[in-house]
Amino acid sequence: MSEFLTESKVDYLTDIIRQMCAGNNPEKEIQQFTDNCESITGDEVTAVFNQLSQENIRYENNDQVINFYHTVIDEKIAAHSLNRFAPGHPVRVYLEENRMQRRLFKEASQLDPRQDKEQFLTLFNKICTVELHFVRKENQLFPMLEKHGWDSPSKNMWAFHDDIRAELKKVRQALEADDLDLVVKAFPYVVSEMQRLMGVEEERLLPNAMNMLEESEWEDMRLGDEEIGWMLDKTPPPYPAVTEEPEPEPEEIVVKEAPKPRRMKSTPKRKKELPLSIENADHFDEGYLTPEQVNFIFKFLPVDITYVNEDDRVVFYNRGDDRVFPRSANIIGREVKLCHPPKSVDQVLRILEEFKKGTKDHADFWINMRGRFIHIRYFAVRDEQKNYRGVIEMSQDVTEIRALEGEQRLLDWD
């Protein structure tokens, strides 16, 4: 039986860090701990550092201890936390993604990009899928927390996400430029910042969220998460777990009242016979559409559309298959200022202010994102009396459109 199994985890871990602080490198003990300790609680880790403090051992600025904590101890704490949640629970998925990230950090940090660029790039690309982790938090978790009065993550952690995005972009650009010395210099900082963020998630964000949110809200969140996606190689199982449904009870026959006539969106200018059925359709400024047809139109438009009402609340977005910016159901009802990164909120508020005053009617932006050219437009919505009724945000990938030249008057299908 290994020495590890005859000692308490706390004592064994305390001895490892004690040796590190004495200037030693206890490789054998670290490997024993890594291989044989499946998980450890936050309270047990606290007990370790309390013991070291009582011995007046200074561990706070020891690089070896810091690296060991982030690459090994954090993962063991996360492993313990995982068992508290059913498979597929949004919090469990966040924790599983963090464990995945720590493994990727460990593998990538053992490589020298100057000697093995391709393998490093493969790992780095997987690390960059943390964007899905961030976007789910920004569009799913943060709105739920706002409903319970906690908007600090929306204002502060989102800014932390953007800082990490900028650092990942710096490393990617260095890889593309073959500036591998810069990669070697910049990558450890990225890892350090991402590890720090994971610590905040696991020690504050997710525990607080568990205390605030109801079970039904986690179930709703799981559905919205699916729209955005996950870092994991396999789709997480449904939450709650799908069970076999019992045989349905015989339905009671109920006589329903005749449906009330649908209210028309507007009154046609003149009555006329049409060579088509307008049953279940609403009349718009010109023409008739059923709700299904309206949904088809918005789904297949090659643009992202988000509608914010006069109270600055998001009331609609279209669900296309190739959205430029991810959206999920929890954005509905959210204040628009909380739907944007903190660094761009001032511009959003200024647009809303000028639209409401009637001094401006549109605003245009264009950015380069992941090699694509994105056109972003805001339009003030006004009724017939020119009263402000909200704003439409439209985003479109115009990379191919921007590259057009000359004319094309014939089909090129053949």
N, C-alpha and C positions, 0 to 999 in steps of 0.2 A: 504494500500500500504506500502511496506516495507520501512524502512529508507533509505536503499541502493538506491532505485529507485528515491528518492527525492534529492539525491546529485550527483555530478559528480563523475565519476569513479576515476578521478585523486585525488579529494579531499578525497574521501572515502579511497582510497589506501594509501594516504599520512598519514591519521590519524591512520590507522592500524600500519604502520611502525613506526610512531612517538610513539605510545604506546609501541611497542616492545622495542624500544631504551630506553624508560623510565623504563624498567624492568617489564612491565605488560604482560599478556598473553590474548589478546583480542579474545578469542575463538569464541564468538558470531559473532563479526564483520568479522572474517576470514571465518566463515561458510556462512554468508550472501554474502560476496564477491564471494566465491567459487560457490554458488548456483545460484546467480543472474547475475553475469557478464559473458556473453558468450565469450567475447573476448576483448582484449586490444591491442593497437598498441605500437610499440617500442617507438614512439615519446611521447606517453602518459606516459609510464614508465619513460622515460628520464625526463619529466616534474616533476614527483613525486620526483625523487632524486635531481633534481636541487632545488626544493623547500626546501627539507630537508637540503641541503648544505647551502642555504641562512640562514637557522635557526641555523646553526652550530651544527646540530645533526650528530653525528658520527655513521654511520650505517655499515661501510665497514666490520668490523670484528665481527659483532653481529651474533652469530650462529643461533639465532631464525630468523633473517631477511634472512640470507643466505638460510636456509632450506625452508622458505616460498617462497622465490624467485624461487628456483629450483622445488619445488613441486606444486606450484600454478601459480605464475606469468608467468613462462616459458610456461606452458601449455596454458594460455590465449593468450599469444603472438602468439604461434603456431596456435591456433584456428583462429586468425585473418588472419594469413598468408595463411592458407589452402584455404580460400575463394577466393584467387587471382588466383588459379589454377583450371583447369578443372579436373574432376575425371579421374584418371589413369595417369595424368601427372607425370613423374618421381620425380619432386620436391615435388609435393603433397604427393606422396607415402613415400618419406623420412620423411616428416613432420608428416604424420600419424603414421609412425613407432616410431618416437620420442615421440609422445603423448602416444602411447601404452606403451613405455618403462617407461615413467614417472608414469603412473598408476601402472605398475608392481612394480616399486621402492617403491611407497607409500604403496601398499599392503604388500610387503615383509618386509618393514622396521617396520611395525606394529606387525610382528611376532617375537617370540623368538624361534630360531631353536632348542634350548635345550628342549622346551616344545612342539613344533609342527614341528618336522623335516620334515615329509612327505609333509605337505602343503607348507612349505618353499621351499622344493626341487622342487615341481611342479612349483612354481613361478620362481625359479632360472633357471630351464630348459627353460622356456619361455624367460627369459632375455638373456640366452645364444644364442638364435636364432638371436641375433644382428650380429652374424657372417655373415648372409646373407646380412645384411645392409652394413657391412664392405666390403664384397667381391664385391658387386655391385659397390660400390664407386671405389674400386681398379681396377676393370676390365672394368668398363663402364664409369663412370664419369671422373676419372682421365685421361684416354687416350684422351677423348674429349678435356679436358682443356689443355693437352700437345700440341695438334694440334694448339691451339691458343696462345702458348708461355708461359703458366702458369704451371710450373712443381713443384711448391712448395708443393701442396698437396701430390703428388706422393712421394716426398722425406721426408716430415715432418709429415703429418697427418697419413700416413701409419705406421710410427714408433709409433705414438700415439695408433693406432689400436693394434699393437703388444704388447704394454705395457698393454693395457686393456685385451687382450687375456691371457697374463701371469697371471694377477690378477684373472681373472675368473677361470683359471686353478687351481690356488692356493686354491680358495674357494671350487671348485669341489673336489679336492684331500682331503681337510679337511672334507668335507661331507662324502666322501667314507671311510675315516679313522675314522669317528665318532668323530672327534676332533671339537666339536661344539663350544667350547670356542674360538677357532681360527676363526671359521666362524663368530661369533658375532663380533670379533675384525676386521676381514679383509673385511667383506661385505660393511660397510659404506664407506670405501675408494674406493671400486669399484664403488659404486653409485656416489660418488663425482666426480670421474674421467670421468665417462660416461656422467654425467650432464655437466661437463665442455666441453667435446667434442661436445655434442649436441648444446651448446651455440655457439661454433666456427662454426659449420655447419650452424646454422640458422642466425648468424649475419655476417658471412664473406663468407664461402664457397658457399652456395647456392645463395645468392644475386649476388656474382661475376659471378657465372656460368650463371645465368639468363641474365646478361649483355653481356656475351661473346658468348654464343651458339645460333645458329640459330634454328628456329622452326623445320626444317627438322632433325636437329641433335637430338633434344629431341624425335622426333618420332622414329628415328633409335634406340635410347637408350632404348625406351620402349620395342622394340622387343628383344634386347639383354638381358634386365633385366629378361625376361621370362625364359631364359635359366638357370639363377641362382636361381631365386625364391625370395620370400618376407617373412618377419616376420609375416605379417598380416594373420589372420585366413581365410580370403576370398581373392581370386585372384582379384587384382585391375581391374577395367573395361578397355577395350582397349583404347588406346590413339593414334591418335584422335578417337573420338567416331565413332562407325560403323553406317553408315546411309544406308537407302535403296537406292540401285543403280537404276538409271533410266533405262528405256528400252534401250537396245543397238541399235545404229543406224545400218541400213543395211550396211554390210561390202562391201567396194569397192573391186572389183575383180582385183587383181594385178598379173601379170605374173612374177613369180620369176625366176631368173637365176638358172641354175643347180648348186648345191653345189660344191665347189672346193674339190678335193681329200684331205683327212686328211693327215697331215704330220706324218710319222712314228717316234716313239720315237727312234728307232735304226733299223739298217738294219739286217734282219735275216741272220744267217750264211749261210744258203742254202735254196733254195726254196723246199718246199715239200707240198704234199696234206695233208690236215687235215680233220678229220671226224667231223668238226664243222664249223659253220659260224664265220668269223672274220670281218663281215661287221660292220662298226662304231667302230671297236676296234683298239687300238694302240699296236704296238709291243714294248715289254720291253726287258730286257736282255734275258729273256727266257719266251716266252708265249705272249698271246694276252689278253687284257682286255678292256672292254668298260669303259667310265667314271663312269657309274652307278655301275659296278662291283668294280672298285677301291674304290668308296665311301662306298660300302657295307663292303669291307675288313677293311677299317679304322674304320668304325662305330662299327664293332663287335669284333675287336681285344680287348682282355682284358687288354689293357695298354693305358695310356694317352701318346699321341705323340704330340710334338710341334717342328716345324722346324723353325730355325732362319737362315737367309741367311748370305752371307759373309759381308753384310753391317750392321750386328747386328740388323736386323729388323725381327719381327715375320711375317712369310708369310703363316703359315698353322698350324692348330691343328685339331685333330680328335674329332668328336662329338659322344662319347659313352654315353650310358644311365647311366653308373655308374663311372663317372670320379672321380679320386682321388682328383684332384685340379680343381675347377671350371674355365671355360674359357667362353668368350663371344666374339661376332664378333668384338667389338671395339679393341681387342688386335691385330688384323691384321694391320701391318704397324707400330706397336709400337716398340720403342727401347727396346731391351731385358733387359737392366739394369733398366728400369722403371717398369718391370713386376715382380720384386722380392722385398720382404721387404727390407728396407734400411740396416738392419743388415746383410743381406747376399749378398749385391751388390758387396762387395770387392771380395768375393769368385767367383762370376759369372764373374767378369772382369778378374780375374786371369786365370780362365779356358779358356776364349776366347783368352787371350794373348798367353797362352801356345799352344793352338790348332793352332793359326795362325802362330806361330813360328815353328810349327812342332815338338816340344819337347814332346808333350803328345797327345794321341789319345782318351782317355776316362777318365771319373771321376765318382766315385760311392759314393753314400750316402745312409744311411738308418736311418729312424726315427720311433718313436712310436707316432701315432696320433690317438686320440680318441679310444684307445684300439686296433688299427690295426697296423701292421708292414708294413711300406711303403719303397720300394726300388726305389731310384731315380738314373738315369744314364744319363750321357752326352757323346755323341759320335761325334767326329770330322767327317765332311763330306768332302771328297776330290775327285777331278776328276781323270781321268787316268794319268794326268801329275803331280799328287800329289798336285795340287793347292787347297788351302783351299776354300771350297764352302759353309761353314756354320756349324751348329751344330744341332743335334737331341737331344731333351730332352725326356726321357721316364720315366714314373712313374707307378708303379704297386703295388697293394695291394697283398702282398705275405704271408699274415698271414696263410692261409690254406696250401700253398705250403711248408712253413717253418716247419709246424707241421708234414709233411709226414714222415712215417717210414716204413721199410720193403719194400714189393713189392705188387703191385696189377696187376695181369695179366688177370683177368676176369672182365666182366661187373658186376656191382653191382646194376643194375636197378630193379631186381626182389625182 
